[in-house]
Amino acid sequence: MPSLAPWHLSMLALSAMQLSAAMGAHGLKPHILFVVSDDLRPTLGAYGSEAQTPNIDSLAKTGLTFTRAYAQFPWCSPSRQSFMTGRRPDHTKAWNFMVNFRDALPDAVSMSEHFRNHGWHAASVGKIYHGQNCIRGDPGCCAANATFEECIQQPPDADFPRSWDERPVDFSRVGCTQKLPGGGVWDAQWCESDLPESEYCDYKVADAAISRLKAHAETRGTDAPLFLAVGFRDNHLAWAAPKRFRDLYDVTKIKVTSHGESPD
């Protein structure tokens, strides 16, 4: 999903909060599934692209598709801290990967925290804030005493327990050692793998999200409102994907982007 313009983002967060309060006043609290996809451009069928994206296209047909949407910030951590708080980066002071919005706004209420305050059970799987969405010291996460360089999280521990009722969980990505010639450290990291799809991060994230939905229904009942944030990250380089997806396209006919250089 493309990012929204600054005022769109703030209005979206505010609208979600107002909507939850209004529904709570009338006793209506639906389950909310909040999906974030890392670095996903609008190169989707729903936006007129030749990309084969049937699932998200189906979702777009039943919802509202923004056709003029702009990034809140050109980097991951500032934009995520912005849309999770409804505050612009000049308010969060998060313009890089090192700043935690709670340093500048200790009393800020995140989106999921707001839903928690109004009766929802908040949980998350995959990348929501920047870095691993897990608690340092947990299995599969960084060491409990990890430095920032060893565990690049902002906010630390994915803002648990302020933002979530359950301990956030995440998964590591499939490594991509092959690169196209001529690329720098972060360029042209693209490769294929013969690993089963169940080994990929996004598959594990989706599977864990489904498990959480089922567990919530079993333990808390279908009437207990759930706010579940699900973050997919395999759209971010390095692009490792099963070969069958590349085989859907004739690579000789793929159009090269007209925006080949960074803006001045």
C-alpha positions in Angstrom: 0.0 0.0 0.0 1.5 3.4 -0.9 2.0 5.9 1.9 -0.4 8.8 2.3 0.4 12.5 2.1 1.1 14.2 5.5 -2.4 15.6 6.0 -4.0 12.4 4.7 -2.0 10.4 7.2 -3.0 12.6 10.1 -6.6 12.6 9.1 -6.6 8.8 8.5 -5.2 8.2 12.1 -7.7 10.7 13.5 -10.6 9.3 11.6 -9.7 5.8 12.8 -9.7 7.0 16.4 -12.9 8.9 16.0 -14.5 6.0 14.3 -13.5 3.6 17.1 -14.9 6.0 19.7 -18.2 6.5 17.8 -18.6 2.7 17.4 -17.8 2.2 21.0 -20.5 4.7 22.0 -23.0 2.6 20.1 -21.7 -0.7 21.3 -20.3 -1.6 17.8 -16.7 -2.7 17.9 -15.7 -4.7 14.7 -12.4 -6.6 14.4 -9.7 -4.5 12.7 -7.0 -6.0 10.4 -4.3 -3.4 9.7 -1.9 -4.5 7.0 1.4 -2.8 6.2 3.7 -3.8 3.3 7.3 -2.7 3.4 8.4 -0.5 0.4 5.5 -1.6 -1.8 5.1 0.8 -4.7 1.7 1.1 -6.5 3.0 -1.3 -9.1 -0.2 -3.3 -8.7 -3.0 -4.3 -10.9 -5.4 -2.1 -9.0 -3.3 0.9 -10.2 -3.2 -0.2 -13.8 0.1 -2.0 -13.7 0.9 -5.2 -15.6 1.9 -6.8 -12.3 -0.1 -9.9 -11.5 -1.5 -9.1 -8.0 -4.9 -10.8 -7.9 -5.3 -10.8 -4.1 -4.7 -7.2 -3.4 -6.7 -6.3 -6.5 -9.6 -8.2 -5.1 -9.3 -6.3 -1.9 -9.1 -3.0 -3.7 -12.4 -3.7 -5.5 -14.2 -3.9 -2.1 -12.5 -0.9 -0.5 -11.3 2.6 -1.1 -8.2 3.0 -3.3 -6.2 6.2 -3.0 -4.9 7.3 -6.4 -2.9 10.3 -5.2 -0.9 9.2 -2.2 2.5 10.3 -1.2 5.2 9.1 1.1 5.3 10.8 4.5 9.1 10.4 4.5 11.4 8.6 2.1 12.7 6.3 4.9 11.1 3.5 6.7 11.4 4.4 10.4 10.2 8.0 10.2 7.2 7.2 8.0 6.1 4.3 10.2 6.5 6.3 13.4 4.5 9.0 11.7 1.5 6.9 10.5 1.4 5.0 13.8 1.0 8.2 15.8 -0.7 10.5 13.3 2.1 13.0 13.8 4.3 14.5 11.2 8.1 13.8 11.4 8.8 17.4 12.4 6.7 16.6 15.5 8.0 13.1 16.3 11.6 14.4 15.5 12.1 11.0 13.8 14.0 11.9 10.6 16.3 8.9 10.6 16.6 5.4 12.0 18.0 6.3 15.4 15.2 8.4 16.9 12.3 7.1 19.0 9.1 9.2 18.8 8.6 8.8 22.5 11.8 10.8 23.2 10.0 13.9 21.7 6.4 12.9 22.5 6.5 10.6 25.6 2.7 11.0 26.1 1.8 10.3 22.4 -0.9 7.7 21.9 -0.1 5.3 19.1 -2.8 3.9 16.8 -2.9 0.5 18.5 -2.6 2.0 21.9 -5.7 4.1 21.2 -7.7 1.0 20.3 -6.4 -0.7 23.4 -7.7 2.2 25.5 -11.1 1.8 23.9 -11.6 -1.9 24.5 -9.8 -3.6 21.6 -7.2 -6.4 22.2 -4.1 -5.2 20.2 -1.6 -7.7 18.7 1.0 -7.5 15.9 2.9 -9.9 13.6 5.7 -8.9 11.3 7.2 -5.4 10.6 5.0 -2.6 12.0 7.6 -0.2 13.4 11.2 -0.2 12.1 13.4 -3.2 12.8 12.4 -6.6 14.2 8.9 -6.6 15.7 9.9 -8.6 18.8 11.0 -8.2 22.4 14.8 -8.3 23.0 15.7 -11.5 24.8 12.8 -13.4 23.3 13.6 -16.5 21.1 14.4 -15.4 17.6 14.9 -11.8 18.6 18.0 -9.8 19.6 19.8 -10.3 22.9 18.3 -8.6 25.9 21.3 -6.3 26.2 21.7 -5.8 22.4 23.0 -2.4 21.2 21.1 -0.3 18.7 23.5 -1.5 16.0 22.9 -5.1 16.9 19.1 -4.7 17.0 17.9 -1.7 14.9 14.5 -1.2 16.5 12.7 2.1 16.7 10.9 2.3 19.1 12.7 -0.3 21.1 10.8 -3.6 21.7 8.2 -2.4 19.1 6.8 -0.1 21.7 5.7 -3.0 23.9 3.8 -2.9 26.2 2.5 0.6 25.5 1.1 -0.3 22.0 0.3 -4.0 22.4 -1.5 -6.4 24.7 0.6 -9.4 23.4 4.3 -9.7 22.9 5.0 -8.8 19.2 6.5 -11.5 17.0 8.5 -11.4 13.8 10.5 -13.7 11.5 13.9 -13.5 9.7 14.1 -13.1 5.9 15.6 -15.5 3.4 19.1 -14.4 2.6 20.0 -13.2 -0.9 23.7 -13.6 -1.6 23.5 -13.2 -5.4 23.5 -9.7 -6.9 23.2 -8.2 -10.4 26.6 -6.9 -11.6 27.4 -3.3 -11.1 25.3 -2.8 -8.0 26.4 -1.2 -4.7 26.0 -2.6 -1.2 22.2 -1.9 -1.3 21.6 -2.1 -5.0 20.5 -4.9 -7.3 20.1 -7.5 -4.5 17.8 -9.8 -6.3 17.8 -13.6 -6.4 15.7 -16.7 -6.7 15.5 -19.6 -4.4 14.4 -23.2 -4.5 13.3 -23.1 -0.9 9.6 -23.9 -0.3 7.4 -20.9 0.1 6.8 -21.8 3.7 10.4 -20.8 4.4 9.9 -17.2 3.4 9.3 -14.4 5.9 6.0 -13.2 4.5 4.5 -16.7 4.4 5.4 -17.1 8.1 3.9 -13.7 8.9 0.7 -14.6 7.1 0.5 -18.0 8.8 1.1 -16.5 12.2 -1.6 -13.8 11.6 -4.1 -16.5 10.7 -3.1 -18.4 13.8 -3.7 -15.3 16.0 -7.1 -14.7 14.4 -8.1 -18.3 15.2 -6.6 -18.2 18.7 -8.4 -14.9 19.5 -11.8 -16.4 18.4 -11.1 -19.5 20.5 -9.9 -17.8 23.7 -11.8 -14.6 23.7 -14.8 -15.3 21.5 -15.8 -13.7 18.2 -17.5 -10.8 20.0 -14.3 -9.5 21.6 -12.9 -6.8 19.4 -9.4 -7.4 18.0 -6.9 -5.0 16.4 -4.4 -7.0 14.6 -1.5 -5.3 12.8 0.3 -7.4 10.2 3.5 -6.3 8.5 4.9 -7.8 5.4 8.6 -7.1 4.5 9.6 -9.2 1.5 8.9 -6.2 -0.9 12.0 -4.6 0.6 15.4 -5.4 -1.0 17.0 -7.8 -1.1 14.4 -9.3 -3.3 14.4 -13.1 -2.8 11.5 -14.9 -4.2 10.5 -18.4 -5.4 11.3 -18.9 -9.1 7.7 -19.6 -10.0 6.8 -15.9 -9.5 9.5 -14.7 -11.9 8.3 -17.3 -14.4 5.0 -15.4 -14.6 6.7 -12.7 -16.6 8.8 -12.3 -19.8 11.7 -10.4 -18.4 12.6 -9.1 -21.9 9.3 -7.2 -22.0 9.5 -5.6 -18.5 9.6 -1.8 -18.9 12.5 0.0 -17.2 11.4 2.8 -14.9 11.6 6.3 -16.2 12.8 7.5 -12.8 16.3 6.0 -12.8 18.0 8.7 -10.7 17.4 10.1 -7.2 15.8 13.5 -7.1 18.1 16.5 -6.5 
